[in-house]
Amino acid sequence: MSETLTYFPTIEAVEAAAKNLEGVANVTPLIPNVQYSSVYDCNISFKREDLQVVRSYKIRGAYNKMSSLSEEKLDNGVVCASAGNHAQGVALSCKLLKIQGTIFMPTTTPNQKIERAKMFGEHYVKIILTGDSFDDAYNAAMKDCTERQKTFIHPFNDEKVIEGQATLGLELIHQTAAPIDYIFVAVGGGGLASGMSTVFKLLSPNTKIIGVEPEGAPSMKSAFQKGKVVELESIDNFVDGAAVKRVGDKNFAICQKNLHDMITIHEGNACQTILDLYNKEAIIAEPAGALSVSALEAYKDKIKGKNVVCIISGGNNDITRTAEIKERALLYSNLKHYFIITFPQRAGALREFVVDILGPNDDITHFEYTKKVNRENDVAVVGIQIKSPEDLEPLIAKMKEQNFYGNYLNEKPELFQFLV
């Protein structure tokens, strides 16, 4: 089990944070969603934190923490590490409080988040790109704090940050007359989940809070399973707003006490949700912001007839990632498949493959071919998009029957990453 809980936010502290944030953070709308309510036969509403001025809830915790610092600490300046959203919250807070800040961000951070942090902070912030993950940026930021005696603004493992994020829960309580049965919330380091769940534990204890993580970075779920905070050896950084190797100690202790469940969502599933939210709801959600909606399917039997809230935690999505998002969604849906195809060295082999092997709804989306004159058969890496998952087996059967089949790459991740 976890160590003794030494910190637990009070409603008085959260109310003070809410007052402190007046005029800084928006009271974001809680909007009923007709489509998803119909699909899951319940009452689903979206809490639209993507409509904050920095397009995520992070302004709540960042400003609440920074505005609590002494004048001496403010004069020395602040430092933070972030994969994007926390950086924007800190940057805007620096400008509003007129203090100097240094922001360390991973080199893998989407360019859109970097540019927006610069925009919000103006001349009050300096941005340094370093490392491949949040943890790399964190280590660099902590070193800078030690050397220059600045104050580190932690993105989640901090009491004032947790109390700031908790104001979202207070808003939800005030925004709905009917009791909320389930809330789905993305979990990265655990700042939002720990703060919001505290409010509901105190004011609406029957509400079940479901934490949602990407499969490639299950840091909180792993901590739940081990009964203590653990550091993952490696993570998939694709869901950049919810991908950390280690959750906060304070956050874990609170979440362990308050959360009803922790589940993980495949990154491809989140990508499909991003596309659905954009195409059907005109909502631009980032990968972390889509996790809560993706989680509905796993709870479809339990939420029937219930009042459900999904926290759309952020909308900072870089348009340059669209191709990758579509690719991951298609792969997850079993609609896009990659093969090594063997082509006989004779005229008409490619035409035979297209006419005799592919179905009328199949589409070649990727083709890499190198002719080797000393071989009887040449090979190509071919990507094929199919209409339905059920079309895959007949397609492979025809390839094997007519001696075109070489290998199926989707099930060989190491080879897939090397060749595609």
C-alpha positions in Angstrom: 0.0 0.0 0.0 1.0 3.6 -0.3 2.8 5.7 2.3 0.7 7.6 4.8 -1.2 10.4 3.1 0.3 13.6 4.3 -1.7 16.0 2.1 -5.3 16.1 1.2 -6.9 19.3 -0.4 -9.7 20.9 1.5 -12.8 22.5 0.0 -11.7 25.8 1.6 -8.4 25.6 -0.3 -10.1 24.8 -3.6 -12.6 27.6 -3.1 -9.7 30.0 -2.4 -8.1 28.8 -5.6 -11.3 29.4 -7.6 -11.5 32.9 -6.3 -7.8 33.4 -7.1 -8.5 32.3 -10.7 -11.4 34.6 -11.4 -10.6 36.5 -14.5 -7.7 34.3 -15.4 -9.2 30.8 -16.1 -12.5 30.5 -17.8 -15.5 28.7 -16.3 -15.7 26.2 -19.1 -19.1 24.9 -20.3 -20.5 21.5 -19.5 -22.3 20.6 -22.8 -24.6 17.6 -23.2 -23.7 15.4 -26.2 -26.5 14.0 -28.2 -24.5 11.6 -30.3 -22.6 9.7 -27.6 -25.6 9.8 -25.3 -27.6 7.9 -28.0 -24.8 5.4 -28.7 -24.3 4.5 -25.1 -27.9 4.9 -23.9 -27.1 7.4 -21.1 -26.7 11.1 -20.5 -23.2 12.1 -21.5 -21.8 15.7 -21.2 -18.4 17.1 -22.2 -16.6 19.4 -19.8 -14.8 21.6 -22.4 -11.4 22.5 -21.0 -10.2 22.7 -24.5 -12.0 26.1 -24.5 -9.7 27.6 -21.9 -7.6 30.5 -23.3 -4.6 28.1 -23.3 -6.8 25.3 -24.6 -6.3 23.1 -21.5 -7.0 23.1 -17.8 -3.3 23.6 -17.0 -3.7 27.4 -16.5 -5.6 26.6 -13.3 -2.8 24.9 -11.5 0.0 27.0 -12.9 -1.4 30.4 -12.0 -2.7 29.2 -8.6 0.9 28.1 -7.7 2.8 31.0 -9.2 0.5 33.7 -7.7 1.2 32.2 -4.2 4.9 32.8 -4.4 6.7 35.4 -2.3 8.0 38.5 -4.0 11.6 37.3 -3.5 10.8 34.0 -5.3 9.0 35.8 -8.1 11.9 38.2 -8.6 14.3 35.2 -8.9 12.1 33.8 -11.7 10.5 30.4 -12.3 11.3 27.2 -14.2 9.0 24.5 -15.5 9.2 21.3 -17.5 6.4 20.4 -19.9 5.3 18.5 -23.0 3.2 21.5 -24.0 0.1 22.3 -22.0 1.7 23.1 -18.7 4.2 25.3 -20.6 1.4 27.4 -22.0 -0.2 27.8 -18.5 3.1 28.8 -17.0 3.9 31.1 -20.0 0.6 33.0 -19.7 0.9 33.2 -15.9 4.4 34.7 -16.3 3.0 37.4 -18.5 0.0 38.1 -16.2 2.2 38.3 -13.1 5.1 40.0 -15.0 7.8 37.6 -14.0 10.6 35.8 -15.9 10.2 32.1 -16.6 12.3 29.4 -18.3 10.4 26.5 -19.9 12.1 23.2 -20.7 10.2 21.1 -23.3 11.1 17.8 -25.0 12.3 18.0 -28.5 9.4 15.8 -29.5 6.9 18.4 -28.4 4.5 19.3 -31.3 5.5 22.6 -32.9 2.0 24.1 -32.3 2.5 23.8 -28.5 5.9 25.4 -28.7 4.7 28.4 -30.7 1.7 28.9 -28.5 3.9 28.9 -25.3 6.0 31.6 -27.0 2.9 33.6 -27.9 1.4 33.5 -24.4 4.7 34.3 -22.6 6.0 36.9 -25.0 9.2 38.4 -23.7 8.7 37.0 -20.2 9.6 33.4 -21.1 12.6 31.6 -22.6 12.0 28.1 -24.1 14.6 25.4 -24.2 14.1 22.2 -26.1 15.9 19.2 -24.6 15.6 15.4 -24.5 13.0 13.1 -25.9 10.5 12.9 -23.1 8.9 15.0 -20.3 11.3 13.3 -17.8 14.4 14.5 -19.8 13.0 18.0 -19.8 12.2 17.7 -16.0 15.8 16.7 -15.2 17.2 19.6 -17.1 14.7 22.0 -15.5 15.7 20.8 -12.0 19.3 21.3 -12.7 18.6 24.9 -13.8 16.6 25.5 -10.7 19.5 24.3 -8.5 22.2 26.3 -10.3 20.2 29.6 -10.5 18.1 29.3 -7.4 14.8 29.6 -9.2 11.4 28.2 -8.2 10.3 25.0 -10.0 6.6 25.0 -11.0 5.8 21.3 -11.1 3.1 20.3 -13.6 1.3 18.0 -11.1 3.1 17.0 -7.9 2.4 20.2 -6.0 -0.2 21.2 -3.5 -1.1 24.6 -5.0 -1.2 23.0 -8.5 -3.5 20.3 -7.3 -5.8 22.8 -5.6 -5.9 24.9 -8.8 -6.8 21.8 -11.0 -9.4 20.9 -8.4 -11.4 24.0 -9.3 -12.6 22.1 -12.3 -14.4 19.7 -10.0 -16.0 22.6 -8.1 -17.3 24.0 -11.4 -18.8 20.6 -12.3 -20.6 20.4 -8.9 -22.2 23.8 -9.6 -23.0 23.2 -13.2 -25.3 20.2 -12.8 -28.4 19.8 -10.7 -28.6 16.0 -11.2 -25.9 13.8 -9.5 -23.1 12.7 -11.7 -22.6 8.9 -11.7 -19.4 8.6 -13.7 -16.6 11.0 -14.6 -13.9 9.9 -17.1 -10.6 11.9 -16.9 -7.2 11.5 -18.6 -4.3 10.9 -16.3 -0.7 11.9 -16.9 1.1 12.8 -13.7 -2.2 12.9 -11.9 -2.7 16.6 -11.1 -6.2 16.9 -12.5 -7.4 13.5 -11.4 -6.2 14.0 -7.8 -7.6 17.5 -7.5 -10.9 16.9 -9.1 -11.5 13.5 -7.4 -10.9 15.2 -4.0 -13.8 17.6 -4.6 -16.1 14.8 -5.5 -15.0 12.6 -2.6 -16.0 15.4 -0.3 -19.1 16.8 -2.0 -20.4 13.9 -4.2 -18.9 10.6 -2.8 -21.1 8.4 -4.9 -19.7 9.7 -8.1 -17.2 7.2 -9.7 -14.1 8.8 -11.1 -12.4 6.7 -13.8 -8.8 7.5 -14.7 -7.7 6.9 -18.3 -4.2 6.5 -19.5 -2.6 5.6 -22.9 -1.5 2.0 -23.1 2.0 3.1 -24.0 2.4 5.1 -20.7 0.5 3.3 -17.9 2.3 5.0 -15.0 -0.6 5.4 -12.7 -2.1 2.0 -13.4 1.3 0.4 -12.7 1.5 2.3 -9.5 -2.0 1.0 -8.5 -0.9 -2.5 -9.3 2.3 -2.2 -7.3 0.8 -0.2 -4.4 3.5 2.4 -4.8 4.9 4.9 -7.3 7.0 3.2 -9.9 9.1 4.6 -12.8 8.5 3.0 -16.2 11.6 2.1 -18.2 10.2 3.4 -21.4 7.0 5.0 -22.7 5.2 5.8 -26.0 5.2 9.6 -26.2 2.5 9.9 -28.8 -0.2 11.0 -26.2 2.2 13.7 -25.1 -0.2 15.3 -22.7 -0.5 12.1 -20.7 2.8 10.4 -21.1 5.1 10.4 -18.1 7.3 7.7 -16.7 6.5 8.4 -13.1 3.4 9.9 -11.5 3.6 12.4 -8.6 3.8 11.0 -5.1 1.1 13.3 -3.8 -1.0 12.6 -6.8 -0.7 8.8 -6.4 -1.6 8.9 -2.8 -4.8 10.9 -3.5 -5.8 9.0 -6.6 -5.3 5.6 -4.9 -7.7 6.8 -2.2 -10.3 8.5 -4.6 -10.3 6.9 -8.0 -12.8 4.1 -8.7 -10.8 2.6 -11.5 -7.7 3.1 -13.7 -7.9 1.9 -17.3 -5.7 2.2 -20.4 -6.6 3.1 -24.0 -4.7 2.0 -27.1 -3.2 5.0 -28.8 -4.9 4.0 -32.1 -8.3 4.1 -30.3 -7.6 7.7 -29.1 -6.7 8.6 -32.7 -10.0 7.3 -34.0 -11.8 9.3 -31.3 -9.9 12.5 -32.3 -11.1 12.0 -35.9 -14.7 11.3 -34.7 -14.8 14.3 -32.5 -13.6 16.5 -35.3 -15.8 15.1 -38.0 -19.0 14.7 -36.0 -18.7 17.3 -33.3 -16.4 19.9 -34.7 -14.2 19.5 -31.6 -10.5 19.7 -32.0 -9.1 17.4 -29.2 -5.5 16.5 -28.6 -4.7 12.8 -27.9 -4.9 13.3 -24.2 -8.1 15.2 -24.5 -9.7 12.3 -26.4 -8.9 9.6 -23.9 -11.9 10.2 -21.7 -14.3 9.7 -24.7 -12.4 6.7 -25.9 -12.9 5.1 -22.5 -16.7 5.0 -22.8 -16.7 1.8 -24.8 -15.0 -0.1 -22.0 -17.7 1.0 -19.6 -20.7 0.8 -22.0 -22.6 -1.8 -19.9 -22.1 0.1 -16.6 -23.0 3.6 -17.8 -26.4 2.7 -19.3 -29.0 5.1 -18.0 -26.4 7.0 -16.0 -25.3 10.6 -15.9 -21.7 10.7 -17.3 -19.1 13.4 -17.8 -16.1 13.2 -20.1 -13.4 15.8 -19.4 -12.1 17.1 -22.8 -8.8 18.1 -21.1 -7.0 19.8 -24.0 -7.3 20.9 -27.6 -3.7 21.7 -28.5 -3.4 19.4 -31.6 -0.8 20.2 -34.3 -2.3 19.9 -37.8 1.0 18.4 -39.0 0.2 15.3 -36.9 -3.0 14.6 -38.9 -1.4 12.0 -41.2 0.0 10.0 -38.2 -3.3 10.2 -36.4 -5.2 8.8 -39.4 -2.5 6.1 -39.8 -2.7 5.0 -36.2 -6.5 5.0 -36.3 -6.6 2.8 -39.5 -4.1 0.4 -38.0 -6.0 0.1 -34.8 -9.3 -0.5 -36.7 -7.6 -3.3 -38.8 -8.3 -1.4 -42.0 -4.7 -0.7 -43.0 -2.2 -3.5 -43.5 1.4 -3.7 -44.6 2.9 -6.6 -46.4 6.2 -7.7 -48.0 5.0 -8.8 -51.5 7.1 -11.0 -53.8 6.8 -10.0 -57.4 8.1 -12.4 -60.2 10.6 -10.8 -62.5 8.3 -10.8 -65.5 6.2 -8.3 -67.4 2.6 -7.8 -66.1 3.3 -9.0 -62.5 2.2 -5.8 -60.9 -0.9 -5.6 -63.1 -1.8 -9.2 -62.1 -1.4 -8.3 -58.4 -3.7 -5.2 -58.8 -6.4 -6.9 -60.9 -6.4 -10.5 -59.5 -5.4 -10.0 -55.9 -6.9 -6.7 -54.7 -10.6 -6.5 -54.2 -12.8 -3.7 -55.7 -12.7 -1.7 -52.4 -9.0 -2.2 -51.6 -6.6 0.7 -52.0 -2.8 0.7 -52.3 -1.6 3.5 -49.9 2.1 2.7 -49.8 4.5 1.1 -52.3 8.3 0.7 -52.1 9.9 -1.5 -54.7 13.6 -2.2 -55.5 14.5 -4.4 -58.4 17.2 -7.0 -57.8 18.3 -8.4 -61.2 19.9 -11.5 -59.7 16.8 -12.7 -58.0 14.0 -14.7 -59.4 11.5 -12.7 -57.3 11.7 -9.1 -56.3 10.1 -7.7 -53.2 8.1 -4.6 -52.3 6.7 -3.2 -49.1 3.0 -2.5 -49.8 0.4 -0.8 -47.7 -3.2 -1.7 -48.4 -6.3 -0.1 -47.0 -9.4 -2.3 -46.9 -13.1 -1.6 -46.6 -13.8 -4.0 -43.7 -11.6 -6.0 -41.2 -13.3 -9.1 -42.6 -11.6 -8.5 -46.0 -8.1 -9.3 -44.6 -8.2 -13.1 -44.5 -9.5 -13.5 -48.1 -6.8 -11.0 -49.3 -4.0 -12.9 -47.7 -5.4 -16.2 -49.0 -5.3 -14.9 -52.6 -1.8 -13.6 -52.1 -0.6 -17.0 -50.9 -2.5 -18.9 -53.6 -0.9 -16.9 -56.4 2.6 -16.8 -54.7 2.7 -13.0 -54.0 2.7 -13.3 -50.2 6.0 -12.6 -48.5 5.3 -11.4 -44.9 2.7 -9.6 -42.9 4.3 -6.6 -41.2 1.5 -5.4 -38.8 2.3 -8.2 -36.4 6.1 -7.6 -36.5 6.6 -4.2 -34.8 10.4 -4.1 -35.1 10.4 -4.9 -38.8 7.4 -2.6 -39.3 9.1 0.4 -37.9 12.3 -0.3 -39.9 10.5 -0.8 -43.3 7.6 1.6 -43.1 
